[in-house]
Amino acid sequence: MSWMEQLVQTYDENERFVGKYDVQNTKSVLAPIGHMTINAQIEITLDDKGNLISAAAVPKENAETLIPCTLDSASRTSKPTPHPLHDNLQYVARDYTKYAPQEKKKGNDKEPYELYKDLLGRWASSKSAHPKIKAVYNYISEHDVIHDLIAEKVLLEDENGEIMKKWAQKDVPKPTLFTVSTGDILKSVIRFRVDMKDGTPVNLWEDRAVQESYIDFFRSSLSQEKQLCYATGRTEIVTDKHPKYIRFPGDGAKLISSNDSNGYTYRGRFTTGTECATISMEASQKAMNALRWLIRNQGYRNAKKVFLAWGRSGINPPSPLADTDRVIRRARTREKSAIPQTMQAWSSELHKALDGYRHEFKKAAAAQVNLMVLDAATSGRMSICYYSEMAANDFIDRIEVWHKAGAWRQHTYDEDNNRWWVYYGVPHPKRIINACYGDKAGDSQINMALERIFQCIVNGRAVPRDMSKVAVDRVVKRSVMAVGSSYRKWHYNLLEPTCSLICNQLYYAKSGNEEGYTVALNLQNHNRSYLYGRMLAVADKTERATFSKEEREKRLTNAMKFMERFSQRPCSTWRMLHMKLLPYLHKMGKYQRYRKLLDEIGSQFREEDFTSDQPLDGEFLLGFYCQNYDIEQRIIAAVEKKKQNQEQAGIEEFEGGN
């Protein structure tokens, strides 16, 4: 139960943020006890007497709504169980049965609307009642909600007088409700606003007075029987009903459940669920609300699997799954420092950014980081796939090692500015996985790979060797990847992430004692694979230089066509490549520097290394990239120099004319 204790303490440390929407650097609200967050689709505004003022659909970006809930409604499934205030149309609208087909009731079950009205009525007439709640009660008791929504043109009727559930007019823009509702329109969630005569409607889901009113009503409705809470060690009011909607809105999976009395959850060991463990209502509410808040604000989710790292005392550590650019972006924005231009400068910026986290953790009473991975095999049961607690400094050190061990030049597309962005470091693990398994990998395969990488990062281990091998095998099959893809796509999306994986492997192979690889060409590296990679890059550049601008993106050079074979049998493949390269060397004429460069690289081989046909290791891709980058930088420098010379000649000619 240490994970639950940590979540309860995290909630207590952030209690000042409970119920507040305007907290800086947060995407979601921390729910009070007796509350949860869901997405609303329709918003109704009332006056203080409960009369309708207006109604409108809620845009997606404003849909998150903090709602009061009961222990039953927070964990409801198919049985009608209302929330006390904001809820689905079937609960809020007394005319719902006129527009929706009804299922047969079991026994003497009440209609959802009747259950909702009874619950809201008890709150509105209790000692803790609030005038705004009475206004809502008056409205739902005296008005037909669906009729009002039709009048306000939020809900639309078709030619048969039935509620339109799908927008069929393709040439006409969809009304807002049809863009925000993903399911049945008649299951839309309603939230309320009330104007108390001052002309400014108040959002009830943001009103702290309404929240406190419900918490008092909620506590008074609980059984006062107390038992030992296994999460906190205190004697408190316990519950066997625990919240859902933890990972995302609509998530039905629960972390704690003991309602399977007819299955195999605890039969054979216990008679009742409470014999296994008892959890207090307050601990359950705090822990699940804190977990929901943390996931929304700083968790990473792929499909339904969640990866989370959180600190205590309000300090959010860097995400283990963030790329290097994102990790240092916070520090660069805060200090307004210049964008680094070299690999060494990026490394320095990374260290400065992580030192900022270290400094913050030093001031905290509990300098600890908690790590959690959540997933659900079924729609109703969720499990903790991984949980760990570690000292904050150890966590930061491992994050720094991850980003330095696999540091390489990376390109990522900046959609906001419509351009490619260059940084030095490690790409997002999702890009690494795409390099290994392709864009069409399934969610289960991606989730498994993400969890493996996550554990490597937080435990300070090298990326699994099978992943780097698969990535290298895909990179060298350039002829296959060329179908429907450009040279740039191969270079940015496959070669660069794979180089990061190779650097990571080499770093841990050397126990981190030696300086890692850099993108700068290393002329002192006489490693056989590295040298052969350099030769392949020169061959590729030589042939590519003779292509037209249109051909350079799509047309394959011989070096690229035979890259896979070259990696397996370098010596014999090079003889063939060299023969194919001769016409291009002659065609280039004045570009004899490529011929000289090949001779220079070849002279650095030992004879037995050059003549061997043993397969190359992944290091040959580093040599290929470094030589490629070096040639590009020389070309850029030459073009710049030529431009400067032309400008200078123009100035001299102008001055001479005067």
C-alpha positions in Angstrom: 0.0 0.0 0.0 3.0 2.4 -0.1 1.8 3.7 -3.5 -1.5 4.6 -1.9 0.1 6.3 1.1 2.3 8.3 -1.3 -0.8 9.5 -3.2 -2.6 10.5 -0.1 0.4 12.5 1.1 0.7 14.1 -2.3 -2.9 15.1 -2.1 -2.4 16.6 1.4 0.7 18.5 0.2 -1.3 20.0 -2.7 -4.5 20.7 -0.8 -4.3 24.4 -1.4 -5.0 23.6 -5.1 -8.1 21.5 -4.5 -11.1 22.6 -6.6 -9.2 25.5 -8.3 -9.1 25.8 -12.0 -6.6 28.7 -12.3 -3.5 26.9 -11.0 -0.5 27.8 -13.1 1.1 25.0 -15.2 -1.7 22.5 -14.6 -4.0 21.0 -17.2 -6.6 19.6 -14.9 -8.2 20.4 -11.5 -7.5 18.5 -8.3 -10.9 17.2 -7.2 -12.1 17.6 -3.6 -13.4 14.7 -1.6 -16.8 13.6 -3.0 -16.0 15.0 -6.4 -14.7 13.7 -9.8 -14.0 15.1 -13.2 -15.9 14.2 -16.4 -16.4 15.9 -19.8 -19.6 17.8 -20.3 -21.2 18.4 -23.7 -24.0 20.9 -22.8 -24.1 23.9 -20.5 -27.3 25.4 -19.1 -27.5 28.9 -17.5 -30.3 29.6 -15.0 -31.4 32.6 -12.9 -31.6 32.6 -9.1 -35.3 31.3 -9.3 -34.5 28.4 -11.5 -35.6 29.8 -14.9 -33.7 29.1 -18.1 -31.5 32.0 -19.4 -29.6 30.1 -22.1 -28.2 26.8 -23.2 -25.2 26.0 -25.4 -22.9 23.1 -26.4 -19.5 23.0 -24.7 -16.4 23.2 -26.9 -13.9 20.3 -26.4 -11.2 22.5 -24.9 -13.6 23.6 -22.1 -15.3 20.2 -21.5 -13.6 19.1 -18.3 -16.1 19.6 -15.5 -15.7 19.0 -11.7 -18.9 17.3 -10.5 -20.1 16.1 -7.1 -20.6 12.4 -6.8 -21.6 9.8 -4.3 -19.7 6.6 -3.5 -22.2 4.7 -5.7 -22.2 7.1 -8.6 -18.4 7.4 -8.7 -18.3 3.6 -9.4 -21.6 3.1 -11.2 -21.9 0.7 -14.1 -25.2 -0.3 -15.7 -27.5 0.3 -12.7 -29.1 3.7 -12.6 -27.2 5.7 -10.0 -27.3 9.5 -10.3 -24.7 12.1 -9.6 -26.0 14.9 -7.3 -25.8 17.9 -9.7 -24.3 17.6 -13.2 -25.2 14.4 -15.0 -26.5 12.8 -18.2 -29.7 13.8 -19.9 -31.4 10.6 -18.8 -31.1 11.8 -15.2 -31.6 15.5 -15.5 -34.5 15.7 -18.0 -38.0 14.7 -16.8 -39.1 14.5 -20.4 -36.3 12.0 -21.4 -38.7 9.1 -21.8 -40.6 11.0 -24.5 -37.6 11.0 -26.8 -35.6 7.9 -25.9 -36.6 4.2 -25.9 -36.7 2.8 -22.4 -35.4 -0.6 -21.2 -37.6 -2.7 -19.0 -37.3 -1.9 -15.4 -36.3 -4.6 -12.9 -38.8 -4.9 -10.1 -39.7 -1.6 -8.6 -36.7 0.3 -9.8 -37.3 4.0 -10.1 -36.6 6.0 -13.3 -33.2 7.7 -13.5 -34.8 11.1 -13.3 -36.7 10.3 -10.1 -33.5 9.0 -8.5 -31.7 12.2 -9.5 -34.5 14.5 -8.3 -34.7 12.7 -4.9 -30.9 13.0 -4.4 -30.7 16.7 -5.5 -33.8 17.4 -3.4 -32.2 16.0 -0.3 -29.1 18.2 -0.8 -31.2 21.3 -1.6 -33.2 20.8 1.7 -30.3 19.9 3.9 -28.6 22.1 6.5 -25.6 22.5 4.1 -27.8 23.5 1.1 -26.7 26.4 -1.1 -29.1 28.9 -2.9 -27.6 28.0 -6.3 -28.4 24.3 -5.7 -32.0 25.2 -4.9 -32.2 27.1 -8.2 -31.1 24.0 -10.1 -33.6 21.9 -8.2 -36.4 24.2 -9.0 -35.5 24.1 -12.7 -35.3 20.4 -13.1 -38.5 19.9 -11.1 -40.6 22.4 -13.1 -39.1 22.4 -16.6 -38.6 19.9 -19.4 -34.8 20.0 -20.2 -34.9 18.3 -23.6 -37.8 20.6 -24.7 -35.8 23.6 -23.6 -32.7 22.4 -25.4 -34.7 22.0 -28.6 -36.0 25.5 -28.3 -32.5 26.8 -27.8 -31.4 24.8 -30.9 -28.8 22.8 -29.0 -30.7 19.6 -29.8 -32.2 19.3 -33.2 -35.3 17.3 -34.4 -35.5 15.5 -37.7 -38.5 15.4 -40.0 -40.1 12.7 -37.8 -40.0 14.8 -34.7 -37.2 12.6 -33.2 -33.9 13.9 -31.8 -31.3 14.0 -34.5 -28.4 11.7 -33.4 -26.1 12.1 -36.4 -25.4 15.1 -38.7 -26.0 13.9 -42.2 -25.5 17.1 -44.2 -21.9 16.8 -45.4 -21.9 20.2 -47.2 -23.1 22.1 -44.1 -20.8 22.6 -41.0 -21.7 20.5 -38.0 -23.3 22.2 -35.1 -21.0 22.2 -32.0 -22.7 19.4 -30.2 -22.2 17.0 -33.0 -18.4 17.7 -33.0 -18.0 17.2 -29.2 -20.3 14.3 -28.7 -18.6 10.9 -29.6 -21.6 8.7 -28.8 -25.4 8.9 -28.4 -26.5 12.6 -28.3 -29.1 11.7 -25.7 -26.3 10.6 -23.3 -24.7 14.1 -23.3 -23.6 15.4 -19.9 -25.3 18.6 -18.6 -23.6 21.1 -16.4 -25.2 24.2 -14.8 -24.4 27.9 -14.3 -26.5 30.2 -12.1 -26.9 34.0 -12.3 -27.6 35.3 -8.7 -28.9 38.7 -9.8 -25.5 40.4 -10.2 -25.5 39.8 -13.9 -22.5 37.5 -13.8 -23.4 33.8 -14.1 -21.3 31.5 -11.9 -20.0 28.2 -13.1 -21.2 25.8 -10.4 -18.4 23.3 -11.2 -15.8 26.0 -10.2 -17.7 27.5 -7.2 -15.8 26.7 -4.0 -18.9 27.5 -1.9 -20.9 24.9 -3.8 -18.1 22.4 -3.4 -17.9 22.9 0.4 -21.7 22.7 0.6 -21.7 19.3 -1.1 -18.7 18.0 1.0 -20.7 18.7 4.2 -23.8 17.0 2.8 -21.6 14.1 1.5 -20.0 13.5 4.9 -23.3 13.6 6.7 -24.7 10.9 4.5 -22.0 8.3 5.3 -22.1 5.6 7.8 -20.2 6.6 11.0 -18.9 3.1 11.6 -15.0 3.2 11.7 -12.4 0.5 11.0 -8.7 0.3 10.5 -7.6 1.8 7.2 -4.8 -0.3 5.7 -3.5 2.7 3.6 -3.0 5.2 6.4 -3.0 3.1 9.5 -5.7 5.2 11.1 -9.2 4.2 12.3 -11.6 5.9 9.9 -14.9 5.5 8.0 -14.2 2.8 5.4 -15.7 2.0 2.1 -15.8 -0.9 -0.4 -16.7 1.4 -3.3 -13.8 3.1 -5.1 -13.7 5.7 -7.9 -13.1 5.1 -11.6 -12.4 7.5 -14.5 -8.7 7.4 -13.4 -6.7 7.3 -16.6 -9.0 9.4 -18.8 -12.7 10.5 -18.9 -14.9 7.5 -19.4 -12.3 5.0 -18.1 -14.3 2.3 -16.3 -11.4 0.4 -14.9 -10.8 0.5 -11.1 -7.6 0.0 -9.2 -9.4 -1.4 -6.1 -12.5 -3.6 -6.4 -14.1 -6.3 -4.3 -17.6 -6.6 -5.8 -17.0 -9.9 -7.6 -18.6 -12.0 -4.8 -19.5 -14.7 -7.4 -16.2 -14.9 -9.2 -12.7 -15.6 -8.0 -11.5 -12.3 -6.7 -11.3 -13.5 -3.1 -13.3 -16.7 -2.8 -11.5 -19.6 -1.2 -9.4 -17.2 1.0 -12.0 -14.8 2.4 -15.7 -14.7 2.9 -16.0 -11.0 2.3 -13.8 -8.4 0.7 -13.2 -6.6 4.0 -11.4 -9.6 5.4 -8.6 -9.0 2.8 -8.2 -5.2 3.4 -10.2 -2.2 4.5 -9.6 1.2 2.9 -11.0 4.4 4.4 -13.3 6.6 2.3 -11.1 9.6 2.7 -7.9 7.7 1.7 -9.6 6.2 -1.4 -11.0 9.5 -2.5 -7.7 11.4 -2.0 -5.5 8.7 -3.6 -7.7 8.3 -6.7 -8.3 12.0 -7.1 -4.5 12.7 -6.8 -3.7 9.9 -9.2 -6.2 11.3 -11.7 -4.8 14.8 -11.3 -1.2 13.7 -11.8 -2.0 11.6 -14.9 -3.8 14.5 -16.5 -1.0 17.0 -15.8 2.2 15.1 -16.2 1.5 11.5 -17.2 2.2 10.0 -20.6 -0.5 7.8 -22.1 -0.3 5.5 -25.2 -3.7 4.0 -25.9 -4.8 2.9 -22.4 -1.4 2.4 -20.8 -0.1 5.2 -18.6 3.5 6.1 -17.5 3.8 8.5 -14.6 6.6 10.0 -12.5 5.8 12.4 -9.7 7.5 14.1 -6.8 6.4 15.3 -3.5 5.9 18.8 -2.1 4.5 20.2 -5.4 7.7 19.4 -7.4 7.2 17.8 -10.8 10.2 15.9 -12.0 11.0 15.7 -15.7 9.2 12.9 -17.6 11.3 9.9 -18.2 9.7 9.5 -21.7 10.4 13.1 -22.8 12.9 13.9 -25.5 16.0 16.0 -24.7 14.5 19.2 -26.3 11.4 19.0 -24.1 13.4 18.4 -20.9 15.5 21.6 -21.3 12.8 23.7 -22.9 11.4 24.8 -19.5 14.8 26.1 -18.4 15.5 27.8 -21.7 12.1 29.5 -21.6 12.5 30.6 -18.0 16.0 32.1 -18.5 15.3 33.2 -22.1 18.7 31.9 -23.1 19.8 31.5 -26.7 19.1 28.3 -28.5 22.2 26.1 -28.3 23.9 25.4 -31.7 26.3 22.5 -30.9 26.1 19.1 -29.2 28.3 20.3 -26.4 26.1 23.4 -25.8 23.0 21.1 -25.7 24.7 18.9 -23.1 25.5 22.0 -21.0 21.9 23.2 -21.2 20.6 19.7 -20.2 22.9 19.7 -17.2 21.7 23.2 -16.2 18.1 22.2 -16.6 18.5 19.1 -14.4 20.4 21.0 -11.8 17.4 23.2 -11.5 15.3 20.2 -10.6 18.1 19.1 -8.1 18.0 22.5 -6.5 14.2 22.4 -6.1 14.3 18.9 -4.6 16.9 20.0 -2.0 14.4 22.4 -0.6 11.7 19.7 -0.4 11.0 17.9 2.9 10.6 14.6 1.0 13.1 14.5 -1.9 11.6 11.4 -3.5 10.3 10.4 -6.9 7.5 7.9 -7.4 7.2 5.9 -10.7 4.2 4.1 -11.8 2.9 2.2 -14.9 -0.8 1.5 -15.2 -2.7 -0.7 -17.6 -6.0 -2.6 -17.8 -6.5 -6.1 -19.3 -10.3 -5.7 -19.1 -12.6 -2.7 -19.1 -13.3 -3.0 -15.4 -10.0 -3.9 -13.7 -6.8 -1.9 -13.8 -3.4 -3.0 -12.5 -0.1 -1.4 -11.5 2.4 -2.9 -13.9 5.3 -1.2 -12.3 5.9 0.8 -9.2 9.0 2.2 -7.6 10.2 4.9 -5.2 13.7 6.4 -5.4 15.7 9.3 -4.1 15.2 12.4 -6.2 18.9 12.8 -7.0 19.2 9.2 -8.2 16.3 9.7 -10.5 17.7 13.0 -11.9 21.1 11.3 -12.4 19.5 8.5 -14.4 17.6 10.9 -16.5 20.8 12.8 -17.3 22.6 9.5 -18.2 19.8 8.5 -20.5 20.0 11.8 -22.4 23.8 11.9 -22.6 24.4 8.2 -23.4 22.2 8.3 -26.5 22.9 11.9 -27.5 22.8 12.5 -31.3 21.7 15.0 -33.8 17.9 14.8 -34.2 15.3 16.4 -36.5 11.7 16.9 -35.3 8.9 18.6 -37.2 7.6 21.8 -35.7 4.0 22.0 -36.8 3.4 25.4 -35.3 6.1 27.0 -37.5 5.9 24.5 -40.4 9.6 23.6 -40.3 12.1 21.0 -39.2 13.7 21.6 -35.8 17.2 20.4 -35.0 18.4 19.5 -31.5 21.1 17.3 -30.0 20.0 14.5 -27.6 17.7 11.6 -27.4 14.4 11.5 -29.3 11.1 10.6 -27.7 10.8 6.8 -27.1 7.9 6.7 -29.5 10.2 7.7 -32.3 12.7 5.1 -31.3 9.9 2.5 -31.3 8.8 3.6 -34.8 12.4 3.2 -36.0 12.4 -0.3 -34.6 9.0 -1.6 -35.7 7.6 0.9 -38.2 4.6 3.3 -38.2 2.1 0.4 -38.3 3.1 -1.2 -35.0 0.0 -2.1 -32.9 -0.7 -0.5 -29.5 0.2 -3.7 -27.6 3.6 -3.9 -29.3 4.2 -0.2 -28.7 3.1 -0.4 -25.0 5.4 -3.4 -24.4 8.4 -1.5 -26.0 7.6 1.7 -24.1 7.5 -0.2 -20.8 10.9 -1.8 -21.6 12.4 1.6 -22.4 10.8 3.2 -19.3 12.4 0.6 -17.0 15.8 1.0 -18.7 15.7 4.7 -18.2 14.6 4.7 -14.5 16.9 1.7 -13.6 19.9 3.0 -15.4 20.3 0.2 -18.0 21.1 0.0 -21.7 18.2 -0.2 -24.2 17.7 -4.0 -24.9 20.0 -5.2 -27.6 17.3 -6.8 -29.7 15.7 -3.3 -30.2 18.9 -1.8 -31.5 19.5 -4.8 -33.8 16.0 -4.5 -35.2 16.4 -0.8 -35.8 19.8 -1.3 -37.6 18.3 -4.1 -39.8 15.5 -1.7 -40.9 17.9 1.2 -41.6 20.1 -0.7 -43.9 17.1 -1.9 -46.0 17.1 1.4 -47.7 15.8 0.0 -50.9 12.7 -1.3 -49.2 12.1 1.9 -47.2 12.4 4.0 -50.4 9.0 2.9 -51.6 6.7 5.9 -51.1 9.2 7.6 -48.8 11.9 10.3 -49.3 15.6 10.3 -48.4 14.9 12.9 -45.8 12.2 10.7 -44.1 14.6 7.8 -44.0 17.4 10.0 -42.6 15.3 11.8 -40.0 12.9 9.1 -38.8 15.1 6.0 -39.1 18.8 6.8 -39.2 18.9 9.4 -36.4 16.9 7.5 -33.8 18.9 4.3 -34.6 22.2 6.2 -34.1 20.9 7.2 -30.6 20.3 3.5 -29.9 23.8 2.5 -31.1 25.4 5.3 -28.9 23.4 4.1 -25.9 24.7 0.5 -26.4 28.3 1.6 -26.8 28.1 3.9 -23.7 27.0 1.0 -21.5 29.4 -1.4 -23.2 32.2 0.9 -22.0 30.5 1.2 -18.6 30.2 4.9 -19.1 33.9 5.5 -18.4 34.9 6.8 -21.8 33.6 9.8 -23.7 30.7 9.0 -26.0 30.4 9.5 -29.7 29.7 12.9 -31.2 28.3 14.0 -34.5 31.6 15.6 -35.3 33.8 13.4 -37.6 36.4 11.5 -35.5 39.6 11.2 -37.7 41.3 9.2 -35.1 38.7 6.4 -35.0 40.2 3.5 -36.9 37.4 1.1 -36.0 36.7 -1.1 -39.0 32.9 -0.6 -39.0 33.3 3.2 -38.5 35.7 3.5 -41.5 33.6 1.4 -43.8 30.6 3.6 -42.8 32.6 6.6 -43.8 33.4 5.1 -47.2 29.8 4.3 -47.9 28.8 7.9 -47.1 31.4 9.3 -49.5 30.1 6.9 -52.2 26.5 8.0 -51.5 27.4 11.7 -51.6 29.5 11.3 -54.8 26.7 9.8 -56.8 24.0 12.0 -55.3 26.0 15.2 -56.3 25.3 14.3 -59.9 21.5 14.1 -59.5 19.1 16.9 -60.2 17.2 18.6 -57.4 14.1 16.5 -58.0 16.1 13.2 -58.1 17.8 13.7 -54.8 14.7 12.9 -52.7 13.4 9.9 -54.5 16.2 8.3 -56.6 18.4 5.8 -54.8 22.2 5.8 -55.2 24.0 2.5 -55.6 25.4 2.9 -52.0 21.8 3.0 -50.7 20.6 0.1 -52.9 23.4 -2.2 -51.6 23.5 -0.9 -48.0 22.1 -4.1 -46.5 24.5 -6.3 -48.4 27.4 -3.9 -47.6 26.7 -4.3 -43.9 26.9 -8.1 -44.2 29.8 -8.5 -46.7 31.6 -5.1 -46.8 34.8 -6.0 -48.7 33.3 -7.9 -51.6 30.4 -5.4 -51.8 32.8 -2.4 -51.8 34.6 -3.8 -54.9 31.4 -3.9 -56.8 30.3 -0.4 -55.5 33.6 1.1 -56.4 33.3 -0.1 -60.0 29.8 1.4 -60.2 31.1 4.6 -58.6 33.9 5.3 -61.2 31.5 6.8 -63.9 30.2 9.3 -61.3 33.7 10.3 -60.3 34.6 11.0 -63.9 31.3 12.8 -64.4 32.0 15.1 -61.5 35.3 16.2 -63.1 36.6 18.9 -60.8 35.3 17.2 -57.6 38.4 15.2 -57.1 38.3 15.8 -53.4 35.8 12.8 -53.1 38.4 10.5 -54.8 41.1 11.8 -52.4 38.8 11.4 -49.4 38.2 7.7 -50.3 41.9 7.1 -50.6 42.5 8.9 -47.3 39.9 6.7 -45.5 41.2 3.5 -47.1 44.7 4.2 -45.9 43.5 4.1 -42.3 42.4 0.5 -42.5 44.6 -2.4 -41.3 44.9 -4.8 -44.2 43.2 -7.7 -42.4 40.3 -5.4 -41.5 39.8 -4.1 -45.0 40.0 -7.6 -46.7 37.7 -9.3 -44.2 34.1 -9.9 -45.2 32.9 -10.2 -41.6 29.6 -8.4 -41.0 29.8 -4.8 -39.7 28.3 -3.8 -36.3 26.0 -0.9 -35.8 29.0 1.5 -35.4 29.2 1.7 -39.2 26.0 3.8 -39.2 27.7 6.3 -36.9 30.6 6.5 -39.3 28.2 6.9 -42.2 26.3 9.7 -40.5 29.4 11.6 -39.2 31.0 11.6 -42.7 27.8 12.6 -44.3 27.4 15.5 -41.9 31.0 16.6 -42.3 30.6 16.8 -46.1 27.4 18.8 -45.7 29.0 21.2 -43.4 31.9 21.7 -45.8 29.5 22.4 -48.7 27.6 24.9 -46.6 30.9 26.6 -45.6 32.0 26.7 -49.2 28.7 28.2 -50.4 28.9 30.8 -47.6 32.5 31.7 -48.5 31.6 32.0 -52.2 28.7 34.3 -51.3 30.9 36.5 -49.1 33.6 36.7 -51.9 30.9 37.8 -54.4 29.6 40.4 -52.1 33.2 41.7 -51.4 33.9 41.7 -55.1 30.8 43.8 -55.7 31.8 46.3 -53.0 35.3 46.6 -54.4 33.8 47.1 -57.9 31.4 49.8 -56.6 34.2 51.6 -54.7 36.5 51.4 -57.7 33.8 52.9 -59.9 33.5 55.9 -57.6 
